[in-house]
Amino acid sequence: MASEFFILGLTTDGKQFRPSDWAERLCGVMSCFRPEGSGGRNAHLQYSPLVRPTMINGVRAVVVSETLREIEPMAYNFVVEFAKDNKLQVVDACLVPEPGEKKS
């Protein structure tokens, strides 16, 4: 399974990042970058499974899959640099097993 990381809507000094819809905007720009064969006819109307908005403890965030780096390195670099340029907090995602799933 590919690893992921979160870009949190909090700056390194703890302030909330604006505009409030930043995550949706970033994910909209990245929506065309997806694994081959995913999305179907309406793929252009969906977020990429590799860069998607979420909420973490009430904070807007973006989940970024490391698979994006393999599919389109420049798009991956764009997302990473966006976080750096805006001084956003970036944290590694941890794998939480499904209930009843064995840990490896």
ABEGO torsion letter per residue (X at the ends): XBBBBBBBABBAAGBBBOBAAAAAAAAAAAAABBBBGBGEAAAAABBBAABBBBBBGGBBBBBBBAAAAAABAAAAAAAAAAAAAAGBBBBBBBBBBBBGBBBX
